[in-house]
């Protein structure tokens, strides 16, 4: 069974840091594209960080220069380091993977990433396996 298990969320003050972990099971994290979405209450889901199977990385404008993404293949884990946190970073963070080409699938996209008209938040539909999420709360 393909699963993603996140950990590392918590409550911090503005300017602080957190490291989120996402451990995969049933597949190898270096064989597929993975990323981190976040969703604040009432907001759309936002893809904030991406790491490709080849190790390439991308970040949203809102977090570029503050967040980093990496992976440890020995632990089959992807990390998201959140530095210089701002209250606007408060959200539930979801680890995602696209294992479609491996013929696998896990928990699908969270329902809240889909609008009432049926449209998915940008790129949410590209990832067929999602974790349960971990909460990050940043106080001013």
Buried (B, 14 or more C-beta within 10 A) or exposed (E): EBBBBBBBBEEBEEEBEBBBBBBBEBBEBBBBBBBBBBBBEEEBBBBBBBBEBEEEBEBBEEBEEBBBBBBEEEEBBBBBBBBEBBEEBBBBBBBBBBBBEBEBBBBEBBEBBBEEEEEBBEBBEBBBBBBEBBEBBBEE
